[in-house]
Amino acid sequence: MSHSVLKYALKLRDPDRLNWIIESLLEREGPKTVGEMMAQVIRELAIENPKTFVWALQTLINRDSLLAIGQAAASRCATLLTQNGFLIGKDFEVHPEGGLMIFNQEAFEVLLLSLPITIQRAIKFS
């Protein structure tokens, strides 16, 4: 039940209510259990509800950690693209803080197809 309450609180995107729920869960469940539960819920949101997933990252993770995640994601994308024959500077560019600029529609499709279908749909329709 705590898992579904935490997921519901994140979907509401209300920082005050989320903090209250997390504090209540910490008192009842303890930090290890709440941490594991939070990690599971965030993984699920990445697939089920990408917009809430992004909100959760922006709300719960400090700026330096968020930048590190962005850099790691951009690096992984760059590796995937170069492995598929695309060239840095011609087909795409990587920003030092973690952004990725795609200049080639085929490169975009390669990245898109590497994502779970729910995220593909969210990108196509947003």
Buried (B, 14 or more C-beta within 10 A) or exposed (E): EBBEBBBEBBBEEEEEEBEEBBEEBEEEBEEEEBEEBBEEBBEBBBBBBBEBBEBBBEBBBEEEEBBEEBBEEBEEBBEBBEEEEBEEEEBBBBEEEBEBEBEBEEBBEBBEEBBEEEBBEBEEEE
